[in-house]
Amino acid sequence: ERVLSDLDNKAISQIVQELDSDDAADLVGDLPAERARQIIEAVGEDVSRELRKLLPYPEDSAGGIMALEYVAVNADSTVQEAIETIRTKREEVANVYYLFVVDDHQRLVGVVSLKDLVLEAPTRRVKEIMNPEVISAYIYNDQEEVAHLVKKYNLVSIPVVDEHHRLVGRITHDDIIDVIEE
């Protein structure tokens, strides 16, 4: 808070634009309300939209610690299309080990590992190789419940879904470690 109070809005806006969505929301969420509003207005439209999505969630909920950067593919996609999706998102999404699989309504229906994608024929459909028994967190789950799930199932990341089971984000192991340390 002391460091932020010494920085002007332009500097904070530049920092926020470089951070992952979850970290940017944490930083802006720590600012006084009026200053947070000014920062949200000063950043680019994409970042502003992400902040507006994340800031309403309680900070100790799955929604409060999730990131909006993830890789998802439609169940009807081919393995080759899924690999191309990963390539197009490589700058945006770090540490991709699993792809989340969604239906036409963005509902989470499965997960597939990178290993499985690489080993399968490019023409196979993702729905043929995905694991339909995916562990997920509900957006309003307490962060400690999410940490318990990650620990219990030894997950690297966990998808976050809304009340309609639509995929809305992911929580990575580094954020879970922060919860456990708290």
GITAHU-V784379 format. One record per residue. SS is DSSP state (2 for helix, 1 for strand, 0 for the rest). PSI is psi as a letter, one per 20 degrees, with the letter a starting at -180 (999 if undefined). BURIAL is b if it has 16 or more other C-alpha atoms within 10 Angstrom, else e. Layout:
((SS/PSI/BURIAL) (SS/PSI/BURIAL))
This chain:
((0/h/e) (2/g/e) (2/g/e) (2/h/e) (2/h/e) (2/i/e) (0/q/e) (0/r/e) (2/h/b) (2/g/e) (2/g/e) (2/g/b) (2/g/b) (2/g/e) (2/g/e) (2/h/b) (2/h/b) (2/i/e) (0/q/e) (0/q/b) (2/g/b) (2/g/b) (2/h/b) (2/g/b) (2/h/b) (2/g/b) (2/g/b) (2/h/b) (2/h/b) (0/i/e) (0/q/e) (0/q/e) (2/g/e) (2/g/e) (2/h/e) (2/g/b) (2/g/e) (2/g/e) (2/g/b) (2/h/b) (2/h/e) (2/h/b) (0/r/b) (0/r/e) (2/g/e) (2/g/e) (2/g/b) (2/g/b) (2/g/e) (2/g/b) (2/g/b) (2/h/e) (2/h/b) (2/h/b) (0/h/b) (0/i/e) (0/q/b) (0/p/b) (0/i/b) (0/j/e) (1/r/b) (2/g/b) (2/h/b) (2/h/b) (2/i/b) (0/q/b) (1/q/b) (0/i/b) (0/o/b) (0/r/b) (0/p/b) (1/q/b) (1/q/b) (1/q/b) (0/h/b) (0/i/b) (0/q/b) (1/r/b) (2/g/b) (2/g/b) (2/h/b) (2/g/b) (2/h/b) (2/h/e) (2/g/b) (2/g/b) (2/h/e) (2/h/e) (0/j/e) (0/h/e) (0/h/e) (0/h/e) (0/o/b) (0/q/e) (0/m/e) (0/o/b) (0/h/e) (1/q/b) (1/p/b) (1/q/b) (1/p/b) (1/r/b) (0/a/b) (0/i/e) (0/j/e) (0/j/b) (1/p/b) (1/p/b) (1/i/b) (1/a/b) (1/q/b) (1/p/b) (1/q/e) (2/h/e) (2/g/e) (2/h/e) (2/g/b) (2/h/e) (2/i/e) (0/q/e) (0/q/e) (0/h/e) (0/i/e) (0/q/b) (1/q/b) (2/h/b) (2/h/b) (2/h/e) (2/i/b) (0/q/b) (1/o/e) (0/i/e) (0/m/e) (0/p/e) (0/p/e) (1/r/b) (1/q/b) (1/q/b) (0/h/b) (0/j/b) (0/q/b) (1/q/b) (2/h/b) (2/h/b) (2/g/e) (2/g/b) (2/h/b) (2/g/e) (2/g/b) (2/g/b) (2/g/e) (2/g/e) (2/j/e) (0/l/e) (0/q/e) (0/h/b) (1/r/b) (1/p/b) (1/q/b) (1/p/b) (1/q/b) (0/a/b) (0/i/e) (0/j/e) (0/k/b) (1/p/b) (1/p/b) (1/i/b) (1/a/b) (1/q/b) (1/p/b) (1/r/b) (2/h/b) (2/h/e) (2/h/b) (2/h/b) (2/g/e) (2/g/e) (2/g/e) (2/g/e) (2/h/e) (0/999/e))
